[in-house]
């Protein structure tokens, strides 16, 4: 089965000595493990409440803006998900996700509400 082989490969790569930025999370319903291998982001999830395991392989591509007003900047996530088990929690297959950056925060400066009827006191 191709999905099982890809899941095993991602698991081995996450726990290999070539992986960097290893993280793990243990929740009440599932365990998650993630790491980076060069440009690849690898992640496996094991749900022990339902019959479900999945593996993610993705690439994050940063898109810089020429000006702050540009709308096309942030990160583009491209990846592939394989799912094992009868209870599919996540959607298997290819996915693309656009992540917009958070607004710039200036400490010590409050932003007044929009509108002409704003009175500060």
BELVENMO-V530185 format. One record per backbone hydrogen bond with DSSP energy under -1.0 kcal/mol. NH is the residue of the N-H (numbers start at 0). CO is the residue of the C=O. E is the energy in kcal/mol with one decimal. If there is no record, write none. Layout:
nh:NH co:CO e:E
nh:NH co:CO e:E
//
This chain:
nh:4 co:0 e:-1.7
nh:5 co:1 e:-2.4
nh:6 co:2 e:-2.3
nh:7 co:3 e:-2.4
nh:8 co:4 e:-2.3
nh:9 co:5 e:-2.5
nh:10 co:6 e:-2.2
nh:11 co:7 e:-2.4
nh:12 co:8 e:-2.3
nh:13 co:9 e:-2.2
nh:14 co:10 e:-1.7
nh:19 co:35 e:-3.1
nh:22 co:33 e:-2.8
nh:24 co:31 e:-2.8
nh:26 co:29 e:-2.6
nh:30 co:45 e:-2.4
nh:31 co:24 e:-3.1
nh:32 co:43 e:-2.5
nh:33 co:22 e:-2.7
nh:34 co:41 e:-2.1
nh:35 co:19 e:-3.3
nh:36 co:39 e:-2.5
nh:39 co:36 e:-1.9
nh:40 co:57 e:-3.2
nh:41 co:34 e:-3.0
nh:42 co:55 e:-2.0
nh:43 co:32 e:-2.6
nh:44 co:53 e:-2.6
nh:45 co:30 e:-3.0
nh:46 co:51 e:-2.3
nh:47 co:28 e:-1.6
nh:51 co:49 e:-1.6
nh:52 co:83 e:-2.0
nh:53 co:44 e:-2.1
nh:54 co:81 e:-2.1
nh:55 co:42 e:-3.4
nh:56 co:79 e:-2.0
nh:57 co:40 e:-2.2
nh:58 co:77 e:-2.9
nh:60 co:75 e:-3.0
nh:62 co:73 e:-3.0
nh:69 co:66 e:-1.5
nh:72 co:70 e:-1.4
nh:73 co:62 e:-1.9
nh:74 co:98 e:-2.3
nh:75 co:60 e:-2.6
nh:76 co:96 e:-3.5
nh:77 co:58 e:-2.4
nh:78 co:94 e:-2.3
nh:79 co:56 e:-2.4
nh:80 co:92 e:-2.1
nh:81 co:54 e:-2.2
nh:83 co:52 e:-3.4
nh:86 co:50 e:-1.8
nh:92 co:80 e:-2.6
nh:94 co:78 e:-2.3
nh:96 co:76 e:-2.5
nh:98 co:74 e:-3.2
nh:108 co:105 e:-1.2
//
